[in-house]
Amino acid sequence: MDTSDQETMTPLKEFLLTYFMPEKCYDYFFIYFNFMHVPCLKIILSKTVGIWVLMGIVIAPLPQIWKVFWSGSSNGLCLTSIFLELLAISTHAAFCYTQSFPIGAWGESLFALIQIAVLALLIQHYRGKTIKGVYFLALYCGFMFLLASPLTPVSVVWTLHEWNVLLVIAGRFFQAGSNFKYGHTGQLSALSVFLVFLGSLGRIFSSLQDTGLSLSSQMHALACCGSGVMLAQILMYWNKLMTKHEKEGQVQKDKAE
């Protein structure tokens, strides 16, 4: 391989070594061409799952915020679901803070809760309840301060953290129920739901690796089912909407003829 090829491969190698594999695995795959090295495959799978989970936490709210902001409407979004999702992430962040974990271990939760809080405010704003949204944010900030302060017993924070998956499950099924009730998904972002679904799959894998077929892995599976139902609803109602538009277009074409 000439020097120019080596220089071309250098950024790719750095990317792979940074995010997906140690240098030893890189050698196995790209020098010895041993693509069936099981320990390295497990490492890559674990790293990939970690990225899925991170996307489901950090990136997923952004397309939803953008869609609501761009359309100027929060139609179809279940506020109860947003509140439950916010509470679940908040309890995790508060637990990590009270346990003095490094910010690198839970910074993505802090970023996500800020995004979801902004989304909750936008929903209230586009429903003509901006003042209520501001009051909610003020109450939420007070709640977070109290939850992360020494005034709240550690046992309470621990319990909330242990059962926060139930809040996530309830939130997703509240949204799915709202979709079913009104017969549409409104401004629910397909990309956000898909990213959350991928993150949920990653959490199932991680939980199975850590604890086996435990209650925790089963609850993560339920949360994944909730995301799967929402994703199926988006596809189903989108197809119905497209069919309706096609029929309307055909009627207008027939009239013009």
N, C-alpha and C positions, 0 to 999 in steps of 0.2 A: 504493500500500500504506500503510495507516495505521500509527500508532506502535505499537499493540499487536501487529500482525503482525510488525513489525520486531523487537520485543523477543522474540517467540516464535521467530523464525528465528535470533536471535543465538547461542544455545547450539549449534544445529545447525551453523551456519557455523563456529564456533570448533572444534567437533569435527572437521569435514571438513578445515579448514585445518591442524589439528594432526596428523592421522593419515593423510590420504589425498591432499591436493592443495595446491599453492600458490594464492595468492589470484588469480593470473592465470587459472588453470584454473577456479576457482570462477566468475569473471566469464564465461568462455566458456560454461559449462554453465547457469548460473542467471540470467544477465542477457541474454546474447546467444542463449541456447538452441542453442548449437552443440555438440551431443552427439557429433559425429563428428570432433572435433579430435584427430587421431592422437597428437601428442606428449603431450597431457594424458591420453589414454586409456592410453598406455604408462606414464606416471607413476603413475596410479591402480592399474594392474595390478601394477606393481612394489611399490607400498606394500602392496597387499592380500596379495601373495605373502609379503612380509616378515612380515606379521602371522600368516599361516599357519605359517611356519617357527617363529616365536616361540611360538605355541600348541603346536606339536609338541614343543618343547624344554621350555618352562616349565610349561605347564598340564597336559600329558598325564599325568605321573606322579601327579597329585593324585587323580583319580578311582580309579586303581588302588589307591593307598594307602588311600583311604576304603573301597573295597569289601572289601579284605582285613581292615581293622580292624573294619568293621561286621559282617562275617560271622564273624569269628574263625577264618578258615580261609585257607590259601594253596594249597588244592588246585588242581592244574592249572597252576600257575606254574612255569616252568623256571628254576631257580636259575642254571644256566650262562648262560642268556640274559641274566639280570639282571646277572651279573658282567661279561659282555662289553660290555653297554650302558654300565655304569658305567665300565669301563676306557676306552671310546671317548671319553666325555665328559670323563673325567679328563685324558686326554692333550691334548685340545683346551684345557682350562683351564690346564694346566701350560705349554703352549706359549705361550699368550697372556700368562701371568704372566712367563715368562722373557724374553719379547720386550718387556716393559714397556708393553703395550697398556693404555689407560685402562680402568677397571673397567666403564664403560658399554658397551664393545665386547664384553665376554665375561661380564658379570655373570649373564646368564641361564644360562650353562653351570654356573657355581658354584652357583646355586640348584637347578638340575636334578640335579647330582651329589649334593647333600645329600639331596634327595628320594629318589633311587634308592638311596642308602646306607641310608636309613631303611626303604625297602621291602625291601631285602635282609635287614635285621635282623628285620623283621616276619615274613618268610617262615621264617627260621630259628626264630623264637620260636614260631610256631604249629605248627611241626613238632617241637616239644619239644627244640630245640637252641639254647636262648637263650645258653648259655655260648659255644658255637661262634660264634654271631652276634656276640657282644661281642668275642671274639678277632679275628674277621674285621675288625670296624670298627677295632680297634687296629692291626692289620697294614696296613689300607688307609690309615689316617692316616700311618703311617710311610712307606708307599710314596709317598704324595703329597708328603710333606716331602722325601723323597729325590729325587723326580722334578723338583720345582721348585727344588731347591738347586743351587748351583754344582758339587756333586759329580758330577752327571750331565752328560755332554757335551751341548752344544747340538745336535749332529748326531743324537744318539739321540732327543732330544725331538722334533726336526724330523721324523725318520723315522716315529716313532710317530704324530705328528699327520697326516702325509701319508697314512698307511694306516689311519687309524682308521675309515674307512667300511667297510673289510673286517670289522672287529670288529662293527659295527652289522649288516651283512648276515648274518654268522655267527650273531649273537644272535637275529635274527628268524627265521631258518630253523631254529635249534635249538628255539625255541618252537613254530613251526609243526609240526616233526617230533614234538614231545612231544604236541601236540594230536591229531595223526593216530594216534600210537601208542596213546593211551588212549581215543580216540573221544569226547573232550569237551574243552571249553575251561575247565572249572572256574570259578575266580574271576577269570579274565581279563576285564578291563573293556572292554566294547564301546566306550565313549566314549573311553577312553585310546587304543585301537587306531585308532579313527577319526581322532582328533587327530594321532596320529603319521603316519597315512596322508596327511592333508592337508599336514603339514609336509614329508613326503617329496616330494610333488608340487611344493611350493614350492621345495625344494632343486634339483629337476630343472630347473625353469624358470630359477632363478638361475644354475645352472651352465651351461645352454645359452646364456644371455645373456652370461656372462663368458668362457667358453672354447669355446663351440660344441659339436659332437659329439665330445667328448674322452673320455679314460678316466675322468675324474672324473664327468662327466655320466652315463656308462654305469654306473658303480658306484652312483651315487645312484638310477638307474633300478632296479637290482637290489634295493637297499634298499627302494624303494617297492613292488616286486613282493612282497617278504617281508611287508610290512605288508598288502598287498592279499590275500595268501593267508590271513593270520591273520584279517582281517576277513571273508573268505568263509567260513572255518571257523566263526567265531562265528555267522554267519547260518545256516549249514547245521546245526550242532549244536543251535542254539536252536530251529529248526523241528522237528527230530527230537524234542527234549525236549517241545515243546508238543504234538506229535502223540501222544507217549507219555502225557502227562498227560490229554489228551482221551480217549484209549482207556480209561485207568484210570477216569476219571470216568464214562464210559459204562457200563463193567462194573459199577461200584458202583450206578449208577442202575438198571440192569437187575435187579441183585440185590434192590434195595429194592422194585422193582415185583413 
